């Protein structure tokens, strides 16, 4: 145990700092502080020595320079066991500092505030704070560093139990945490400045995501997994969702919930998305949420067993009653009415996730996939569709009902694994063909699955996530009963595909945008 005799306390976030300093003072620790922190501590009866008195220099340049001085950093960095360090400290009147309690200017919060100016974020780049934290963390054999107010109680408890001393294990743990904090801080500054320069894909990609929870395992039991959070997106997205019922989430649950939430984010009306292994096996809209749920469940009730479901609205009792007929792994929604929670109460394992954002309001700025030795990074495929760019390329225009169905199908197909095909009516998915090496096989599989489940495809529309390379896809769709098609276009055989649609009496819209999902 190494005793704390002198502590430097200078914080931006003053949560709990007065109580911490009072506790240290009662153990006989001399408190050195600056500016607003010193004022607060004196108001709580703590005897404080100003840093300016320690250094012999006043705070200057609007507070930008106050702790950047040899009498501060020398007192932190001196190795107590080295006689030469001890001699130099005496020669220059440097006093040892045994504990540094410092946290940083709120750069992340300032940058996240709508309308924050460049001048404001620059002023919230801390210089002296990270320097002191890093100095103390480097010299953790002799100095304790507390960069997180959440650590005050445990540090104080240990010091009280050991006559003002802290163990080497505690100092090492605090140092690791401190270096992680300064690394995250620098990464946030770099990312924000690159973002403000308009760089969607920055020259250097920084990751400093704290671990939220260790998961039981990954995709399979022999794989380890954890959920990490982006501190710059705190309070947003699935990582910040509140679990209000059910057993712990698995890796696969989280992957499926994200996919389901992205799908329902295509819709502003009451909508339901039912996913299994990230592919939709049911999707529908309705006048009410319960109606959309009933329609979605009717698409493929067999595959819906053990699925995850997302809703665009707060789940009410009527919707909960619909779901009570089905075994579901997890549900994501903007909220759950008390009556719905009563219905779900008998399903103790059902995971209920209250999302922090409305559907479509938030997705990560970048999407990542690992490859050997690196990462693939892309901007996301956002929800919605720019229908102003759509063109009818056939002799027959789609009817108003077909137009509505094509709009629905196009929003769903972008969330199906490529090669992706969906059959749909204006309010509901009917059949899905996913992940095939040949697009025409996806057309056939989607039709076969729909027929197997007792659905008629007469009068449905078909959406394809990418162009048809040959006319056979359209021919198979028309044979199954589809009367209109929406697809990106762009094939060298577009003219043949369009001619086939005309010959078969199908209307065809070309969007000019592709929606591969690998």
N, C-alpha and C positions, 0 to 999 in steps of 0.2 A: 504493500500500500504506500502511495506517495501522498503526502498531506498537501492540501491546498492552502497556501498562505495568502496569495494575492490573486484576484480575479479581475479580468477586464470584461465589463458588461456593456455592450453597445448594440442596440437592436432596433430594427425598423418595426417588426411585428412585436408589440409589447405585451402580448398575451402571456400572462403568468409570470412576467419577469420580476415584478415587485415582490411577489411571494418567494420567488427563487432567491433573490438578493437578500431579503430579510433572513431567510434560512441560512444562507452562507455567512452573513454578518454575525448571526448568533453562534456560529462555530469559530468565530475569531478571524474570519477571512477579510482582508482589506479589499474594498471594492473601488476599482478605477472605472470611470465612465465618461461619456461624452454627451453634450447637448441635451436633447429632449429626454434621453434615458436617464441622465444624471438628475434632471429636474424631477422626473417621476419618482425616482428612488428616494430623493430627499423628502418628497411629499409623504412618503411612507416611512419616514424616520430612519432611513439608512444613511450612515455616514459615508460620503462619497468623496473620492479624490479625483479631481478633474484630470483628464489626459493632458491638457495644456500645462498643468502644474508639473506632471511627470516629465514632459518633453522639454519644457521651457519655451515652447512655441504656441501661439494662439491658433485656434481654428481659423482657417482663411479660405478665400476663394469660394464664398457662399457654402462653406462646409465641405467643399471637395477635398480639402487637405486638412486632416486632423490626426489620423493615426499612422500616416506614412512617415515614420520616423525611426531611427535606429534604437531609441530608447523604448519603443514599443516592440518592434520586430526583434531587436536584440534580446529583450526580456522573454520573448516567446521562443525564439529559435536556439538559445544557448543550451548546449548539452551539459547538464549539471555535473556529469562525471568527468568532464575534460578540464584539467587544471588550467590549460591555456585559455579556455572560454571563461573560466571563473576569474582569471587574472585580468582579461580584457574588460569584463563587466565592471570590476572594481575600478579599473583605470578610468573608465568613461562614465561612471556613475549610473550604470544600467541595473535596474532592479528586476529580479526574476518574476515572471507572470506564470502562474501554475494552472490557470483555467481561463479559457476564452469562451464567453457566451455571446455569440454574434449571429444575427441573421440578416438577410440582404434586402436591399430596396426592392419593392414589389414590381419588378420589371414585367413578369408574366401577366399579372393582373392589369397593369397599365396598358400593355400591348393588346390585351384581349378586350379592353373597353372600346365600344364603338365610338369612332371619331377621335381617338387618341392621336395627337399630332406627333410628328417626328421629334420635335423639341422635347415633348413630354417623355417619350420613351428614352431618349438620350439621357435626360436628367435622372432617369431611374435605372441607369446602368451603374451598379455599385463597383467601386474600385478598391477602397480600403477594406471593405468587408470580406470579399473573397481572398484578399491578400492575408488578412489575419487568420481566417479559417484555414487556409492552406499551410500557413506557417505552423499553426498549432497542430494540425493533423500530421504534418511531416515529423514534428517533434513529439509524437504521442507517447514516447517512453517517459517523458517528463511533464507533458502538458495535456490536460483534458480539453477537448473542444466540444461545445454544445451548440449546434447550428439549428436545432429543431426544438421549439418550445415544448413539444410533446415529451421530450427527454428530461425536462426539469425535475419532475417528481422523483423519478427513479435515481437520478444522479444525487439529488438531495438526500433521499433515503439512505443510499449507500454511504455518503459522506457522514451522515449522522451516526450510522452504525459503526464507523471506523475512525472516529475522532478526526473527521475532516479529510479522510483519505479516500482515494479511489484505486481500484485494482488495475493492473496492467491490461487485463482482458476487457474491462470497461473502457479504458482509454483507447484501446485498439478498435473496439467496436464503434465508438464514437468517431474515430478518425476515418474509418471506412465510410460511414454515413456522411461525414463532412465532405470527403472527396467526391462522393456521388452527387451531393448537392451542388458543389461548385461546377462540376462537369455539366450537370443539367442546366444550370444557370447560363453558362457560356453557350451551350447548345441552343437554348431558347433565344438568346440575343442574336446569334448567327442566323438562325432560321427566320426570325422576324425581319432582320435587315434584308435578307435575301428575298423574302416575300414582298417587302415594300419596294424592292427593285424590280418586281414583276417577274421573278424567276420561278416558274411553276415546278421546274425540275432543277433544284439547286446543284451547284458544283460539288458540294460536300453534303452528305446526308447524315445528320446526327440522330442518335437514339439514346434517350435517357428516360426510359419508362419504368417507374417503380412497379414492383410486383404487387398485384392486388391479392391474388390467391393462388396457391398451388392446387392444381386439379388432380383428381385421383389418378388419371392417366390421360394419354392423348387419344388419337384415333383408335388405337388398339391398346390392350392392357400392358404390353411390353414397352410402350412409349411414354416418356415423361412429358408433362405439360404444365403450363401455368398461364394465367391471365395477367397481362401487364396493362397499365393505363398511361395514356399520354397526358402529362400534367398540364399541357397547354390547352387541352380540350376537356378539362375537369367539368363535370356536370352535364356532359353531352354524350350521346351515343350509348350503345349497348353496354360498354364497360361501366357506365354510370347508372345503369338501370337498377331499380330497387326491387329485390326479390321479396315478395310479401307472402309467399307460401311455397311449400314443397321441399324436396330433398336437394342436395347440392347439385349445381349444374355441371355437366360433363363438357369436355372439349367439343364433342360432336353436337351437343345441345346448342352451344354458343355459335358454332358455325351455321347451323340450321336456322337459329333465331335471327342472326344477321341477314341471311338470305331471305327469310320470310318478311322481315321488316322492310327490306329494300323493295320487295315486290309490292306490298300494300302501299308503299310510299308513292307508287305511280298514280294513286287514286285520291281524290278529294272527297268523294261520296262515301257512304257506309260500304266497306269492303272487307273481305276475308281472304286470306291466303293460307293454304295448307301445304306444307312442304315435307318431303321425305328425302333425306340425303341430298339436300339443297335443290332438288327439283320440285316444281309444283305438281301436286296430284289433285289440287282443287283450288280454284280462284273464282270469285264472284263478287258482284255488287248487288245492292238491293235498296229498296225504299227505307228499310230498317237494317240494323246490324244483324238481327236474328234472321231476316230473310236472306241476307248475303251469306250467312253462315250455313243455313239450310241448303242453299244452292251449291255452295262450295263442297259441302260434305257429300252431296249426291253425285258429284263428278266421279269419284273413285273411292267409295267407302272402304274398300279392301286395303288399298295403299294408305289411306288416312289413319289406319290403326298404328299407334305409336309415332304419330307425326308431331311436328311443331306447328303452331298456328299464330298468325299475326292479324290484328284488327286495326282499322283506322279510327275507331271510336272507343270510348269508355265502354267496357263490357257490362251489359245490363242482365237482369235476371232471365229474360226471355232467351238471350243468346247463351247464357250459361246452361239453361235447360236443354237447349239443342245439343250442346257439347257433352252433357252428362251421359249421352247415349254412346259415347266413343272414348276409347283409351287414348289419351294424349300425353305426350312427354312434357311439353312446355307451351306457354302462351305469352305473347308479347302484345301489349296494348297501352294506350295512353293512360288507362286507369281501370279500376274495377269498382262497380257500385257495391254497396254493402250487401244488397240482396243477392248479387252474383257470388260474392264471397261465401255467403251461407250455402249456396248450392254446391260450390267447390269444396266446402269444408270436409265433405266425406271422402274426397280424393286427396289424402294427405301427401302423397308423393308428387302430385301435379305441381309443376313449377310455374308460378305466376310472376311475370316480370312487368313492372310498371316503368314504361319508357320515359326518360326525362324530356324528350323533345316530341313535338307533333310529327306525324309521318311526313317524311320528305324534308324536314327542317334542317337535318344535320347528317352528314356523312364525312368520313375522313377525307382530308385534302388529297392524300396519295394512297394508292393501293400497292401492296408489296407481295412479291412471291420470291422465295429463296431459290437460288440455283447454286450449283457447286462453285464455291469461291466468290459468291456475290449475291446481289439482289436485282430482280426486275422491278421497276417502279413505273407506275402510270397514273395519270389523273383518272378519276372515276367516270363511269358512264352515268350521267345524272338522270334522275327521274323525269318523266314527261316526254313529250314529242313535239317537234316543230312541224305541225301539219301544214303550215304555209308552203313548205317545200315539197309536199306530196304532189304527184302527178298521176292522172288516170291515163294509161297508155293503151287501153283497149277501146274497141268500138262501143262497148256498153259501159255506161257509168254505173257505179254501185248505187243501189237504192239507199234512201235515208237509213233504213234499218241495217242494211249491210255496212254502211259507212260507220254507224255506231259500233257494230260488231268488229269491224276492222280496227277501229281505234282501241277497243278493249284488247283484242288479240295481240296487237302490236306492243302494248304495254306489258303483256304477260310474256311474250316470246323472248324478250331480252333477258329474262331471268331463268331461262331453260338452258341446260348445257348443250353446246353445239355438237353436231349439227342439230338445230332446234326447229321443230314444227309444232304449232298448236292449231287445233280446230276450236272454234268458239261461236257462241251466240252473242248477242249484244250485252248480256249481263253475266255470262258464265263461260268458263272453260268447259270443253267437251272431251277433247282428246289431246294427248301429248306424245310426241316422238322426240326422244332426247339422246344425245351423245353417240350417234351412229357415224360410222366412217363415210357412209353414202347418204346424201340428202334424201334421195328417193326412198331409202329404207326407213328414214324417220317419218316420211309421209305415210308409208304403209303401216308402220308400227302404231302411229297415232290413231289411224283409222281402225286397225285391228283391236287395239285396246278399248276404244270407245264402243265398238260393236260387242266385244266380250262383256262389257259392263251394261249392255242393253240400251245404249244411246244411239239414236238415229243421227246420222250426219247430214241428212237432207236439209238444205238451206243454211248450212253452217258456212263460216268463212275460214280461211286458212292464213296464218302468218308464218313467214320464214325469216329467220334471223339474218340470213345472207342470201345472195342471189341463187337462182336455179341455174346450174351449169348446163342442163339439158331440159327439153320439154317434158320428159317423163314424170317429173315431180308434179307439174300442173295436171298432167293427164291422169295420174293416180288420184290426185285430190278431187278432181271432177268426178271420176268414177265412184269415189266414196260418197259424193253428195255435196261437196263444197261448191258454192256459187260465186265466190269472190276471193281474191287473193291480195295480200299486201306483202311486199318484199323490197329489198333495197335496190335491185337492179344492178347493172354493171358487168354482166357476163358478156363475153364475146358472142354468145348465142342468144342475147336478149330478143332479137327479132324473131327467132324461132320459138322462143318461149311465149312471146306476146301473140304470135300467130296461132299457137296451140290454144291459148286462152280464148282468142276470138272464135276459133273453130268450135270450141266447146261451150261458147256462150257465157264464159266467166268474165266478170269485171276484174281489172287488176290495177292496183295502185303501186307506184314506185316511190319510195321514200328518200332514196339517195344517201341513206346512212345505214351502216351495218351494226349488228349487236352481237358479235361473237361473245360467248362466255365459256372460257376453257376451264 
